[in-house]
Amino acid sequence: MVLNKDCIDILKYMWNKDDYVSISELAEMYKVTNRAIRYKIDKIEDFLVTNGFDYLEKQHSKGVKIIKTKDLKKFIGGFLAEHTPYKYVYSKEERFEFMVIKLLQSSNPINLSYFEKTLCLSKNTVLKEINEVESWLKTKGITLIRKPRVGIQADGDEINKRKAIIDITSETMSSEDLLNYVSRKMVQSKINNLQFDILFADIDVDFLDIVIREAECELKKEFSDEAYGGLITHLSIMIKRVQLHKDIYLPNVNEEMILYTEEYRVANEMIERIEKHFKIEVPEGEKSYIVIHLLGAKVLKDDNLYKNAGHNIGDLRDIVIKITEEIENLYGVQFGEERQKLIDDLVLHLRPSIYRMKYGSKLVNPMFEEIKMSYRELFYNVKAAMVHLEKYIGTVIDEQEISYVVIHYAAALRNLEERTSKKARVVLVCGTGIGTAKMLSTKIQSKFQVDVVATTASRNIDALGHEDYDYIISTVDIPQLNKDQYIKISALLLEKDCKKLEKYLNLKLKADNSFYEAQLVKRLIGIIEKHCTIRDENTLKYELLYELKKEYEYKKEDQLYVLRDLIKSDTVKLKCNCKDYKEALYEGCKLLIDKNIVSERYYEEVLNNIDTYGPYIVIAPGIALSHANVPEDVKGTAMSIVNLKYPVKFNHATNDPVRLIITFATEDDEKHLNALSQLMSLFNNTEDLNEMMHTSSKEKVLEIINKYSK
């Protein structure tokens, strides 16, 4: 008796519920009919009965329920965690990922019967899906060689193979699953179990874990979970490829700014230990890449930041101080006691950023659009101030990197407000690095009365004393803690996450604009004093404040576009069948092209941006916000909505596949912002978002749009 992925998901959902689960509830979750759900429930019941357990408990008015026993608990726990490919039907996407990794890792031809047996497929299905694998490999500069009666083999440059392995693993393996695998040698995801077994076959991952942890101790750093996962994955790939004499060519690291860093010394110590343990000789090119990896790794903490980071760290600190002074002068504020921590955090973030930019490693902020929209003025002020760093490193800093810096200043400016209420002390656990953690910290502190007393990786939570905090808030599972010992939320802090946090934390009263208006008046007075004699400063302040308030009220009465102004029936297209993301993006642009809002070149620029910056437009799971900055090709302000019959991949690390494409074009920087803000509110409502993604009714889409057009 086999269970497919949906059946296993439903089984897990029912097991975690202590009450009845209604058929309609499951049908809504999976966007299928009640009849389809009843069929899946029957399969689950047959599976349980076949293995010697009771039938499901069913009540017409309530739904279905699993009769829990100790024996059943043990069986289900083992089934969900056990590596059992023959009890699990892999999806087409999972089979694709497995085939790619296996082919890239193998130095010998693989017979098709291997995939037939491992994935429980027919020969015809394997042949059909191998064609898709071949097409994907071709885009990576790799050829699939077919040898009759022998098998198939991936052929290409070693550097292309390495990049392809990293690309596919970063898409499919979360740092959360990787940490679980390192600690327990298995994860609940069946496909990841298979992939990890290939990636780490004959690799002593416990030894590599120790090597990385000791490197952290030597460097007095704490890597983010994401950086830790990247290191252990790269080291495993390197060892296996060196064992097969598949060396990679990279230029030697011989620049003075790198040779005198602690990372250079520690990387060489890591290599010596790896060479001795695995009985290999690591080429210089591989050593260089590890140094760069250590230097560019995102960190949550670095106790040795100013001691052994190389002589250039003082220069970087001076530049950060200059940038901070400019922000203080622009906003007429002093960061006070928080200033030193702000500068240290920025140096901590920017040091690896410099190496990433220098060696062409792009960083994509999944919250880029939200940051740019929410902190528009601050974003451009920080971008202007970053010219000091650009002059120092001799290259333009892209907006993705700048958006992370904006997070730090946004948090510092918000923290200037006086808070008198008692605040809960929380520890923030975030797997993706200090930038994302800072963004989440700012959001939480803007909504709740809290102090974020520490930010850490899930691996190091045991190092904190229980008396140091009231709550742990985490964006990832923490294997060593029970579920009731921490609060798990999304890094996006969605509406449902806020509802969850409200059970534990006090909401913060919303502040009005008075504080910021007073600071603006203070700056204006300073400018006026330079050029004029002020006879009555207090009266001038009152009159300036009055004008600001009046302007604010005027803007409230004369609102800019709302969603329904920009989205009409003829800019909505539903259930599109697109073969890839390029075709999906074109469908969204074409709706605007047909209305003469944008030209054909607008679509080309959208694709150029993705080629340059990666899939940054995929702003949340399943959602792409498509746009381009080509004012000469825009003749109006409008949005289009496209939902897809079958989701497509943009090669985003966490938010693939995409089912909903929003394309917008605007004549200026102002008109669309209010509508875009309303769109973000829609995205935070799971029920309405799911409806938008799956509906085939234009009337339903426009009904939802009207709901948020206020």
N, C-alpha and C positions, 0 to 999 in steps of 0.2 A: 504493500500500500504506500503510495507516494503522496507527498504534500507539496504543492507549489508555493511560491513566495507569498502570495496573498493569503493562502490558508494558514501558513505559519504565522504571518502577521496577525491574523484574526485570532488564532490560538493564543498568542502572547497577550493580545489585548483582553481577551476573555479571562485569561488566567490572572491578570493583574487587577481585574475588577472583582469586588467582593459581592456584587449584586448581579441581577439579571441584565443582559444586554439585548436591546430590542433589535429586531431585523431592520427596521427603518433607520435606526441609528447607524448601523454598519453600512447600509446601502448609501446613506448620505456621505459617510467617510470615504467610500471607494467609488462613488459616483456611478453606481450600477443599479440594476433593478432589484427589488426584494426577492424576486425569483432566483436571480443569480446568487444572492447571498445565501438563500436556503440551500442551494446546491453545494456551496462551499461548506456550510455548516454540516450537511450530510456527510461530506468527505472527511471532515474533522472527526465527526462521531464514529464513522467507520474505522478511522485510524485508531482511535482510543479503544474501541471495542475489540478490534483485531489484536491489540496489545494487552488485552485482559482487563480493561477498566470499564467502569459503568457508562451507560448511555448518558447523554446530556439531559439535564432537567429542563423541561419546556413548559411554559405557561403562555397561553394565547395572548393574554392582556399584558404580560410583562416581557416575554422574550425567552432567551436561552441562558443557561448557567452551567458552569462546570462544577460537578460534585467533587470537592477537594478532599483528598486523603494524603497521608504521609507518603504512601507508595507512589501515588500519582505525582506528588510534588517532586520526588526524587527522579521519577522517569522524565517528566517534562523538563526539569532543570538540566538533566544529562542530554536529552534530545536537542535542546536549543543550543547547548554549548559544544556538543560533540561534533567532530569532523565526520559528517555522514552524507557524502554527496549523493548516494543512491536513495536517500529519503527526501531529497530536495530537488526540485526542478528549477534549474537555473534560467534566469531571464536571458533574452537575446543579448542585452547590453553586458550582462555579467559574463556570458560565454565569450563575447568579443574581447573583453578586458583580459580574461584568462589566457586566451589564445595568443594575444599580442605579447604578454609578458613571458609566456613560455617560449615563444619563438625567439624573442630578443635575448633571452638568457641562455639559450641552448647553442652549443658550438657544433652540434651534429644535426643531420636531418631528423625530423620527427615524423614517424609514420602516422597517417590519418587515423589508424585504428586506436592510437593513444587518446585522441580527442573523443572518438566515438565511445570508448569505454569509460573515460573519466567523467564525461559530461552526459552520458546516457543519450547519445544522439544517433540518428541514422547516418549512413555514409553520405546520402544526398544532402542532408542538412549541413553536415560538416563542410562539404565541398562548396555549398552556396555561401556559407558564412566566412569561409576562408577567402573568398573573392573580396568581401568587404574589408577583411583584415589587410589584404594585399593593397587595396586602394588607400587605406589609411597609412600604411607603411611607406607607400610611394610619396605621400606628402611630407614625410620626414627624411626623404633622401635614401630610403632603404628599399632594396629589391627582394621580392620573394622568389626564391629558386625552387622549381618543382622538378623532382627527380623520380621518374616512373618506377614503381615497385620499391622505392626506397623511402621517400617522404618529401617534406618541404623544409626549407631553411631560409632564414633572414640573412641577407648579405648587404653590407654597406660599411662605411667608415665607422670606426669605434666611437668617435665623438657623437655621431648621429644616433647610434644605438643607445648610448648612455642617456642622451637628451630625451629620446623617445621613452625609455624606461621611466625616467623621472617624470615626464609629462603624464604618462598613463597612471603611474602610482599616485601622483599628487591629486589626480582627478578622483580616484576611487578609494584611496586609503586615508582615513582621517587620523590625525595624531592621537585621538582618543582610542581608536581600535589598535593602533600601533603600540601604544603604551600597555594596553591590555594584553597584547600578544607577548611583549617582552616580559611582563610580570607573570603571565599564566600560560603562555605558549598556545593560547587559543582565544578566539573571539566568537561572538554570537553570529556575526556575518559569515555565512558559509563560503561565499566567493572570496572574501578577504582571507579566510583560513587557507584556501587553496593558493592564493597569491602569495601569502606570507611564507607558505611552505616552499614555494619556488624561490622566492627572493632570499630566504634565509636558510635554504637547504645546506647542510654541512657547515653552517656558520655558527660559531659560538656567540650568540647574541648576548648572553649573560656577561661574557668577557667584554664585548664592545660597550655594553651598558656601564660596566665598571670603568672602562677607559674614558668614556665621555664624562661620567660623574667626577672622576679624578681630575680631568681637564677643567671642569667647572671649579673644583676646589683650588687647583693651581692658579687659575685665572681670577679666583675670587668673584666669579660670575654665576648668575642663574639664567640658563637659557630658557626661552619660552618652550612650551611643549612642541610647538610647530618647528622650531629650530632644532630641538633635540631629535625629533622624528626625521628631519632632513639629514642630520649628521649620521645617524645610525643606518639610514637607508643608503646614503652615499658610501659609507665605509664598507657595507656589505657588498654593494655592487662592485666597488673597487677591488676588494679582496678576491671575489669570484672571477673577475675579468683578468686580474693579474695572474691568478692561478692558471688561467687558460692562455696566458701570454698575449692577452689582448690589451696592450698598453694604450693610453690616451696621450696625445701630444698637447701640451700647454706650455706657454712660455715660463721660464724659471722666474721665481720671485726674487729679485735682486735689488729692489729699490730701497733706498735708505729708510724711508718712512715705514717700511714693513719689516726690514731686517732687525730693527731695534725694538720691535714690539714683543710683548710677552707671548702673544699668539704664535709667533714664529718659533720661539723656543718650545712651547708646549706642543705644537704640531709635530715637531721633530721627535719629541719624547713619545708621542702617541704612535708615530710611525715605527719607532724602534721596538716598542712593545708588540705592535701588530706583526711586524716582521718576524720577531722571535716566536710568538705564539702560533702563527699560521705557517711558519717556515717558508716565507716568501721574501722577495726583494722588491721593494716598492720603488718605481722609477721617480726621477726628480719631478717630472710633470705632474704626477699624482700628488706628491708632497706639496707642490705649489698650490694645487687646487684645494687641499685641506686647509692650508693657511688662509686662503681667500674665504673659504667657507666659515672658518672660525671668526675672521674679522668682520664678515658681513652678517653673522647670525644675530637675530633679534634677541635681546636680553631683557629680563625683568629687573635684574639687580647686578651691580658691578662694584664690589667693595674696594677694588684696586684701581678705580677709574683714573685717578690723577697720579698714581704712583709709577706704574710700569707700562703705561699705554703708549710709550713713545714720546719723543720730544715735541711732537706737533699737537699734543692734547692741550697744551697751554694756549696755543694759537686759536684752537677751536673754541675754547672757553671764552677767550676775549671777543671772538666774533659773536657768540651767543649773547654775551653781555651787551654788545652794540645793538643787536637785533632787539633785545628786550628793552633797552633804553628807548629805542624808536617807538615801540608799541606803547610804552608808558607815556611818552610825550604826545603821541597821537590821541590817546584816550584820556590824557590829563590825570593819570593815576600813578600811585606808587604801590608795588606789590608787597612791600613791607616784609613781614616775617616769612612769607611764603616765597620771596624772591630767590633765595639761595637754593631752595628745593626745586623751584621751577628751572633755574639755570642748570642744576645738576641733572635733572630729568632730560632736559633738551640735549645736553652733551652726551648723556647715555644713549639717547635715541639717534643722534646725528652721527656719532662716530662710526657705527656700522653702516649707516646710510651712505657716507662718503665712499666707503669701499665698494658698496653695491653699485653706486653710480659710476665709479672709476672703472670697474670691471664688467659693466654692462648687464648687471643683474637687476631687472626691473621689479619694483614693488608695487602691487596693486592694492589700493584700499577699497574693500568691499562697500564702504559707506561713503565713498567719495562724493557722489551726487548729493546725498543728504547733508554732508558737511558744507559743501559749496553753497547749497541753498539756505541752510539754517544760519550760517555765519558768513554771508556773502561779503559784507563790508570788511570784516576781519580777515577773510581769506585774501582779498586783494591787498590789504595793508601788510599782511605777513609776507605775501609774495614780493611786494616791493622792497621790504626790509631784508629779504633773503639775498639781495644782490651782494651783500657783504660776503656771504658764504660762496656765492657763485664766482666772485673774483678770486677767492682763495683757492678753490679747487679747479678753476679754469674751465668750467662747463655749466651749461644751463641746467637748473634743477627743475625736473618735471613736476606738474601739478599734483600728481599722486603722492609724491614725497612731501610736498608742501602741505597737503591736507592733514598729514599726521602731525606736523608742527602746529597747525591751526588748533588741533585738539588741545594741545598743552596750554596755549594762550587763552582759548575759550574757557577752559576749566579755571585758570588763574583769575580771569576777569570776573567770572561768576562767583568765585570764592571770596571776592572783596566785599560782597554783601554781608551785612551783620546778621548773624544767626544767634538767637538767644535761647531757643528751646533746647532741651536735652536731646542729644542725638544718639542713636544706636551706633555701636562700633561694628563695622563689617570688614571682613576679609574678602577680597575679590580674587577669584581663581579664573584665569582666562588662558586658553591654550594657544592664542595666535600672536602674542607679543604685547609690548608696552603701549603701542599706539592704540590698538583696539581696546585694551584694558582702560586706557585713559578716557577714551570716548564713552565707554560704558560707565565708568566712574562718574563722569560729568553728568550723564543722563540721570543716573540714579540719584545723585546729590541735588539735581535740579527739581526732582519730584518728591524726594523723601528727606526727612530729617535724619541724616546719617553722617558719620565720619568714616571714610575709607581708610582704615589704619594700616593696611598692607595689601600688596598685589603680588601674587605668587603663582607658580606653576602647580598643577595638581600633584606632581611627584613629591613636592616638598611641604605639603600641608602639615605633616606630622611634626615639623620643626617648630611650629607655632604653639605657644602655650594657651590653654583654654581660657585663662584669665585675661588674655589680651584682646578678646573680641566677644561680641554678642552673637553674631551670625556669620556664616560662610555663604557667600553668593557665588555660584559657579556657572560657567557656560558649557562645561564638559562634565562627564561622569567622573567621580573620584573613587577609584576602585577600592581604596583602603577604608572608606567611610560608608556607613549605612545611608540609605536614601533620606532618612529623617534627620540626618546630622548636617545637611546642607540644603540650600535652596537652589535648584537648577533652573536657569532661564536662558533665553536666546540672547546672543550678542547684539541683536537689533533692538532689544527691550520692547517687545510687541505689547499690544494692549492686554493680552492674556497674562504676560509676565508681570505687568504692573498690578493686575488684579491679585496675582499670587503674592507679590511683595507686600500688598496692602494688609495681608493677614498678619504680617510680622512688624512692619515699619509704619511710623506715623507719616502721613502725607504732609508735604510742605505747602504752606500758604503761597498762592501765586502773588508774586510781587508786581507792582505796576511799573511804568517806565520812569518814575520820578527820579530814581537814582541816576540813570543814564542821562536823563535830560539835564539834571543838575550838573553832571560832569561836563556835558556839552556846553552849557552856559559858562562854566568856569573857563573852558578853553577859548570860547568866543571873547570873553572879557579880556583874556590875556592877549589875544590878537588885536583887539580894538585899542588897548593901552599902548601898543607899539606905534600906532599911527594917529591917535587922537587923545585929547584931554577929556577925561570922564568927570563930569561935574557932580553926578549923583549915582554912585555905583549900585546902590540897592535898588533904586527905581529902575535903572537899566536892566538889572537882573530880572526884576518882576515882569518888565515888558517883553524881554526875550523869552521868558518862560511862557508868558501868555500866548505869544505868537507860535511857539512850538506846540502848545496844547491845541491851539486853534487849527494848526496845520494837521495835527494828528486826527482831530475830529473830522476835518474836511476829508481826509483820506479814508476814514471809516465810512463816511456817508457816500463817497464816490469810489466804491470799491473797483479794483481792477477786474480782469476777466475771472469768471468762475468756470468750473469744469464744463457745464453744459453749453457755455459760449464757444468752447473750443472743440468739443466732440459732438458731431452730428451723425445722423444715421448713415450718411454717405462716406463717413470716415471710420466706419466700423466694418470689419470683415471677420467672419467666424468660421471655425472648423476648417481652416486652410490646411491643405496637405502639402508640406514643404519637405524637400529632401535634405536640406541642411540650413545652417543659420543664415547664410548669404541670401538664400531664396526667401527665408522668413522676413529678413530685414527689408528686402525689396518690396514685399507685399505691403509692409507698413508705409514705406516711402511713396509707393505708387499711389496710394490713396490721397496723399498730399500733392503729388505731381499732377494727378488728374484734375485736381481743383485749382491748379496753377498757383499753389502756395509755395512750392519749391521747384527747382529745376532737377533734371536727371543727375547733375553733378553733386547734388546734396547726398544722394545715395552713395556715390563713389567716395565722398569724403567720410561718410560713416564707416565704410570698410577700411579706408586708409587709417583712421583713428584706431580701429581694432588691430590692424597690422602693426601699428606703432606701439600702442600701450597695452595690448592684450584685451581680454574680454571684460574690461572695467564696467561696461554698460549693464552687465548682469548684476543688478544692485541687491537682489534678494533671491531666495530659492524660487526658481520658476519664472522670474520676471526680468525682462530686458528693457531698459529705458534708452531708446535710440535717438540720437541727435548729433548735430554737427555745427561747428562755428564757422559758417560761410555766409555772412550777412548779405553779400552781393547776390547770392542765389536764393534768398528768402524774400517773398513778396507779401507775406501775411503772417498771422499768428494762429496756429491750429494744432490739434493733436489727432492721431489716429490710434485705433485699437485693433489688434489682430490676435485672436487666439488660435492655437494650432490643434489639428486633429491628433497629431502625434508630436510629442515634444522633441526638440532638437538640442544638440550639444554645442556650446560655445567654447568648450575646453576651459571652463571656470573651475577653480579648485574645489569650491564648496556649493555653488548655487545651480549647477547643472542637474537635469536638463531643463530647458526653458519652454514654457507653454504660452506665455503672454508677452506680446511685444507692444510697447507704447512708443510711438514715434511723435516727437514734437518739434515744431519750428517756431521761432519767434523773431519779430522785427527788431526788438530791443532787449535790454537786460531786465526790464521791469514787468512787462505786461503779463507774462505767463506765470509769475512766481506764486500768486495767490492760488491759481488753479493747480499748480504743481504741489503746493502744500496740501490742498484738498485731496489730491491723488495719493499722497503719502498716508493720509488718514484712512483712505480706502484700503490701502495695502496692509494697514495694521488691523483690519477687521477680517479675521480668517474666513468667516462665513461668506461675506460679500466677495472677497478675493477668489475663493474657490468657485463661486458662481460665475464670476467673470472669466475664469480660466476655462471652464468646461461648458458653458451655455452655448446653445445654437440659436438663441433668440435675441435679435437686436433690441426688441422692446424691453427685455430684461436688463440688458446692458444699460440702456438709456434711463431706465428706472433707477438703477444703482447710481448712475452718474448724477441724476437729479437729487438723490438723497444727500450727496456730499456737496452740492452746489449751493452753498449758503453764504 
